[in-house]
Amino acid sequence: MSVEVGSVVRVPVGGRRLRGFVVELGERDDARLRAISALSGRSPVFDERLLTSIRWAAAHYVAPLSVILERAVPPNVPPAAPKRLGSLGAEPGLRGGPLVGEGIRALAGSSDVVWRHGGDLRKIVEGGDSAVVVVPTQVEADAVAGHLLDILGDRLAVVHGAMDAKAVTAAWRLAAHRPTILVSTPRTAFWRVHRLRLAVVLEDGRRAMKDRQTPTVHVRDVLLERSRREGFGFVAVGPVPTPEVTAAAGAVRMLGRRAWPHVEVVDRRSDPPGSGLLGTVARQAIAAVVKDGGEVFVYAHRHGYAAATRCVRCRTIRKCPACGSRPDPGTDCSRCGAELGGCSECGFDRFDPLGAGVGRIVEEVRRLVPREIVGVAPEASQVAVGTERDLVALAPRRLAVMVDLDGLVLGTNYRAAEEALRIAARLAGSVSRRGRLIVQTGLPDHPVVAALQSGDPRLFLDPELATRAQLGYPPAGQLMVIETRGGPAPSTVDAELAGLTRDELVMGPATARSGTRWLVQAAELGRFKAGIRPLVQGWRDAGAAVRIDADPIDL
């Protein structure tokens, strides 16, 4: 039997033959080692360089090495290399573009740069190398692949969640052994790719790019680390690059004068109290577009977001007096627990909501135009009301309206403003070429609004990076959330965490719907993560459900 690092094998354990991975070759007299009974497949699934990245991920996400190794394996037995591929055919006359280059780069602009400059990807496979293009959803994977098919032919491999095991294994086989452009959702972050030269990540800040359950892998961070360790280029493309990529790249390169189309910002501070969810400008625009036969999309916050509110007397946006976040309904701040009280400017205790859920917005729009043409996205309606999840498959519309930007900007997590800008920029990209996006706000001087109007995310990213550096938030520092449910008492877990702490700041315990939570912050958490491993295993052995969230999106 001939094995090498990366081979998938079968090992007898307790009467069963379990799958294992060869991570080291050498002579060793160790009674704990079991004999290999069989070799699964004819292809190793990783090499020494990829293994170093996998070990990093296991440490970073406080996950067993075997769990991360499983993500490098195709669903079926790893097959041998495919037969020789066909010719690429005639050069389609595509020019090179911004995808060519070395190192880590952040490009601000529309994601269609990937297929508008598909000649860059063709040149990579013509040179005998490969590239990976990672997108957030199946819809986007199919769209990107559809644009690249004529350019790349059978050098194109596609992977997403709707494919069966046989199709995914066939894509792995091509990507692992031949010059290939692999277009995929985040599931291929740990795949072995033949002579990988470039990784392209589209809109890395989208929530779909990070796993919610342990291990909370973020495809951006994995491919960034792999690029450093394995020596390939990394490019993040999207209207709003994340602060993490911006810091790693050193600068953001604009792909045009604007990263998204023009946005019309409407200051709602002048609207009288009780004027409703839609201001005068938005109401008039919706009525005019509908009268002309055009289509409208009205954006509402996704579930879980409360609306921003303003004081009825002085029209100041309501914020928590202690932490500055948008208050949820109630008398105390859901983020810091401070008493909210009345308006911070005049003390008045009555507030108007500036946003609402989809259902309430639908009812308000139906008072402006005929009821039968208004529906909830993705239902086919002339006027559709929907959330962020509906933007993926939304056809270009003449008019889009964001009812309440402030409810996003003042959210209760430190990424709220970044996420608000990203969603608004995506919404701007959803309107037709001569279309119009109206954004309603009571915070016209906020950096998000300045960036939104200019079409330049750097106007937000530069001050945001400075603020995060002051607070020690990523990318200037590291955060980790620990959640337990059941098992040892929170006081026991709290004491064990305190015994592990040196320079780290441990905040908690706090009670959440999912259990008891602690937030850990430090400039670098490597030592703490290594120390917490046996603690996590002990809690699980005692019956606890434990979730470790490295680099949390929500706090």
N, C-alpha and C positions, 0 to 999 in steps of 0.2 A: 504494500500500500504506500503510495507516494503522496505525502501531504506537505503543505507549506503554510506560512502565515496567511490567514484569510480563508483557509479551507473550512468547509462546513462538514462536520462529522457526526456520527452517532456513537453514544457512549452508554454502556449498561449501568443503570443506577436503580437499585431497589426493584429489580425485576422488569424494568422498562428500559427502552433504548431512547435516551433523550438527545435532542439536538445540542451540539456544542460548537465552539469556534476555536480554531487554532490561533493563539495569540503569541506563542513563543516556541522556538525549536531549540533543543539542547539536551545534554545528558544530565540526568538528575535522578538520584535514588530517593524517591519520595513515595511512601506507602499510601499516601492519600490520593495519588494520581490513579485514575482508572484507565484500563486499556481501551483503545479505540476499536470499535467493532466494525465500523463501515464508514465509507466516504460518501457524502451526499453531493452528487453533481460532479462536474468536471471543471468547475471554475472557482477560484478563490473569490470571495466577495469584498475583500479589502486587502490593501498592502500595508507595509510598515508606516508610510507617511499618513495614510488615512487613519490608521489605528491610533496614531498620536492625537489626531483631532477627536476621535471617538472617546479616547480616555479623558481629554479635556472636557468634553461635553458631560461625561458621567460625573466628573468632579464638580463642574459648574452648576449642574441641575440637581446635584445630590441624588443621583439615580444609580442603581446597580449597573455595572458595565454591561452585563448580559442584556439588559433592557434596551440600551442604546445600540448594541450590536444587532439586535433583531431588526432595527430600522434600516440597516444596510443590506438586508437580505431580500431577494424577490419572493413573492408569495409561494412559488413552486420551487422545485429543486433547481439550483443554479445550473443553467445549461451551458454547453460549449459555445465557442464563437460561431456566429452565423457564416453562411457561405459568402463569397465575395459579392459586394453590392454593385448595382448598376452604375452607369456613368451619370454624372450630374447634368449632362447635356450642355447646350450652348449657353454662354454667358449672357444673362438677361440685360446687361448694360446698366447695372446698378452702381451707383457711386458709393465710395466708402463714406463713413460718417463718424459720429461721436462714440460709437461702441468700441472702436479700435483704440487700444492703449493699454498701459500697464498700471499696476498699483490699484489703489482704492479711489473711486470717483463717485461724486454725487451730482446727478444731472437733474435740473429742475425744468419740467415741461411735460407735455402729454406723453403717455405711455406708448403712443403709436410710433414713437421713434424706433422701436424695435423692428417693426416691419417696414417702415419708411426707409430704413437703412439696413435692410436685410442683406445687402451686399457684404456688409461687415461679417455677418455670420457665415455666408457662403465662402468667403475667403478663409475663414478659420477651418472649415472642413476640407477645403481644397488644399490647405497646408498640412493636412493629416491630423489636425487637432479637433477638440470638441468644446462645446459651450453648453451651459445650462441656463434656461430662462424660467424663473419661478414667478408664478402669478397667484393671486389670492384664491380664485374660485374656478370651478369647472367651466363656467360660461366663458371666462376670460382665457382659459387654456385653449378651448376650442376656437375662440376668435383669433388668438395669436397664431395658432397652428394653421388655421385656414388661410391667413395672409401669407404664411411662409412656405406653404406646400409647393407652390409652383417654382419657388426659388431653390428649394432644397431636395425635393423629391423624396427618395427612400433614405436620405440622411437625416430625416426628421422623425423623432420619437415623441409621443405624447403620453402623459400619465395624469389621470385624475380619478376621483373617487367613484365615478360611475362605471369604470372599467372592471372587467372580471380578472381573476387571478392569472389566467392564461395570457391575456393581452398585456397586463402589467409586466409579467415575466419576460415576454417577448421584447418589450421596450427596454427592460434592464439588460437583456442579452445584447441588444444593439448598442446601447450606450456604453456598456462595459468593455466592448471589444472592437468597435469601429468608430472612425471619426463621425460624430453625431451632434446634432443640435437637439437637446432634450428640453421640451416645453412641459412644465409640470406644475401642479399644486405643491405645497410645502412638503409632501411626504417623501420626496427624493433627496432631502438635504444631506443625508449620509451615504448616498449611493456612490459606488465606485464608477467613475466615468473615464473613458479612454482618453489619455493625454489631455486632461481638462485644462483649458487655457483661459476661460472666461466664465464668470457667473454673473448673470443679470437678474436683479430682483426688482419687480415692478411694484411700486407703492408699498414699501416695506413697513410702513406704519399702520397698515390696515390690521384689524383685530384677527382676521383669518390667518395671518402669518404667524400666529403664536398659539400653541396648544394650551387649552385651559386646564387640562388635568395633568397631574404629575406623570412624567417629567414635562415641565412647561417650556418645551423647546421653542425658540424663536428662530425661524429660518434665516433671518438676516444675521443674527449673531453667530450661528453655526457656520454659515458660508464666509462671513468675515474672518473668523478664526481659521477656517480651512484655507482661505486665500493666503493668510500670513504663513501658515505652517507648510502648505503644499505648493506655494509659489505660483498661483494663478491670479488673474486680474479679477476685480470685483467692481461692479457698476450698479448703483441704485438709481432707478429712474422713476419719476413721478412728479406731480405738481408741487408737493411739499416734502422734500427729503426730511428724514427724522434727525433730531439733534445727534443721535448716536452716529449715523453715517456722516453727517456734517463734520463732527469732531474727528472722526477717523480719516476722512478725506482731506481735511484742512480748509476746504472752501467748497462752495456750491457753484457749479457752472450752469448758467442759464442757457437753454437751448433756443431761445428767441427773446424778443423784447419783453414778452409776458409769458408766465408759466401757465396761465389759464385766461379765458376770454374776459372781457370787460364785465364788471360787477357794479350795479347801481345800489348804493347804500342809502337807506331811508332812516333818518333820525326820528324815532318815535317820541322823543321827549316833548315835542310840541303838540302831540295828539291830546285831545281833552280826555278826562277820566271817563271810563265806560264806553270808549270808542270801539271796543271789540278787539278780536285777535288780528284782524287785517286793517291796516291803515288806509288812508284815502288813496295814496298812490297805488298800493297793491290792488285795492278793489277796482279802481278805474282801469288798471292794466288788464286784470282778468276779464272784465266785462268787454273791453275793446277787442282782445284776442279771440274770445269766444264768438263775438259778433262777426268777426272776419273769418270764422271757420277754423282758427288755429287751435293747437293743443296746449294744455297747461299742466304743469306738475307743481303741486304744493307740498313742500317738505315739512314734516313733523318729526320731533325727536323720537328716536326708537324707544321701546318700552324701558322703563326704569329711570327716565329722566324727568325731573320736575321742571315746570316752567319757571322762567325768570319772572319776577314781579316788580312793580314800581309803586312808589308812594302816591296815593290819590291826591294829596295836597301839593307836594313840591315836585313830583314826577321823577324823583331820584330812584335809580335801580337799587333794590334791596340787597344787601350783603351782610354776612355774619360780621359783627363788630370785632371779633377776635381773629378769625382766619381769612376773611374776605371772600369766602365761597358763597355760592348761591344756596339759600336756605331751602330745605325740603319743608313740606307742611309740618307744623308743630311749633312748639315754643322754644325748643333747644336746637342748636346746630348739629346735624347728623355727622359732621366731620370732626368737630373738636369738642362738642358738648356744651359750648358757651350759651348763655341765655340770649335770645335774639332781641327781645324788646321791640320798640317801635322804630320808626325811620331814623337812620343815623344822622340825617340833616335837620329834620324839623320835629322828630319825636312822634309824628302822627302814627296811628296804629291800623290804618286801612290801606290795603294794597290791591292793585289791579294785576291779574295775570297777563303776561305778554305772549304766552304760548299755551298749547294744550295737546292732548292726544289726538290721534287720527280721527276718531269718531266725532269729537266736538268741532274740529276744523271742517270736516265734511259738512256738518249741519250749517256752519256759518257760510261756507261757499255756496251752498244750495239756496241761501237767501239772496245771492247776487245773480245767479244764472239759473236756467231751467234745471230742476232737480234730476231729471233723467240723464243728463250728460255728466253728472258728478259721481265718481266711484272711488273705491279704495284700490290702490295699486297692489298687485300687478293686473287687476281687472282692466280690460280695454275700455277706457272712458276718455272722452274729450278733455275732461278736467279730472286728473287723478291726484289723490292725496296719498302720500306714502312716506316711508322711512328710508334710512340709509341702505337697507338690504335691497330695496327696489331699484337703486341706481345702477346696479350691475347690468341688468337687462333692459334698461329704459331707453327707448328710441328717442332721438333728438326732438325736442319740443320748442315751440316758439317762445314760451314763457315759463320760467321757474320762479317760485317764490319761497324764500326761507322765512317762515313766520317768526321765529324767535332764535336769533343767533346767541343772545345773551345766556339762555339756559344752558347752552353748550360751553361757552367761554368760561362761565363761573361755576363749572362742575366741581365736584368734591374730590377729584384726584389731581395730582400735579401735572398730568398730561392733558387736562381738559382743554386748555386754550389751543394747544397743538392739534388736538383732534378736531376742534371746531373749525380751524383754518383748513384742515385736510378735507373735511366733509363739504365745506362751502366751496372749495376749489373743485372738488369732484362734481358738485352740483352745477357750477359754472360750465364745466366741460360737457354737461348733458344737454345744454340748449343748442339749437341749430345755429348755423353760421351767422345768420342775421337775427338771432334770438336775443333774449333779454333775461337776466337774472336780477331779481329784486331781493335784497337782504334787509330785514327790519332789525333795528338795534336801538338800544338806549345808551350804548357805550361807543359813540363815534370816535373817541380819542384813543381807544384801546389799540395796542400794536397789531392784534389780529385784523382789525378793521383797516388799518393803514396798509398792511401787507395785501389784504384782499383787494383793496381799491387799486393798488399799484400793479398787481400781478406779479409781485416779487416776494417770494417767501423769506428772503434774507432779512427783510425789515422786521420780521418776527423772530427768525432763528437767532440772529446776533444777540438781541437783548435776552432771549430765552436761555441761551447757553450761559450768559453771564449770571443770570438769576440762579440757574441750577448749580453753577460752580459755587456760588455763595452758600447754597443750602446743602451741598454735598449730594445732590440728586444725580442720577445717570444723565449724561455719560461721565460726569466728574466724580461720581462715587457709585456705590452699589447698594441695592436694596434687596431684601428677601422677606417674603411672608411665610410664616409657619402656621398651619391650621391643624387642629386636632379635634376629633369628635369621638367621645367614648374613651375607654382605656384609663390611664392615670389621671388623677385630679389635676385641674389647671395649676393649682399651687405647686404640685410636684414637678410638672413640666417647667413652670416658671423658675423654680429653684435650680433645676438642672441646667437651664439656659444661663442663669446668672453665674453658675459655677464655671461655665465655658467661656464667659465673656472676658475680654481684655480691653482692647480699644473700641470694640463695637458698641453701638447704642441699641439696646433692646427695649422696645416699647410694647407694653401690654401687661397682662392679657386683656383683650377686648372681646366681648361677646358678639358673635355674628350669627346669621341664620344657618350658616354652614358649620358652626362650631365655635371654638375659641381660637383667637388669632393673636399672633405676635408679629411685629414689624422689626426687622433687624437692619441697621444702617451702618456703613463704614466706608472708608475710602477703598478698601479691598477686603473681600470676605472669604478668600481662599482658605485661610487657616480655620475660620469658624465653620465653614462647610465641611472641611475634613473632620473636625471634631464632632459635628452633630450627627454624622453617619451612624455610629453605634447607638446614639440616643434614639434616633428615629426607628431603628430596628427594634430597640427595646420597647418603645411605645406601641409599635405594631404587634409585637409578640404579646403585649398585655391587652390586646383587643382594640387598640385605637385605629381609627381611620386618619391617616396623616397626609396632608397635602403641602408640598414645598413649592412655592412660586418664586423662582428666580426672576429678577427683573419684572416685577408685577406691573401690569397696565393699570389696574384699579387698586386703590388702597382702602 
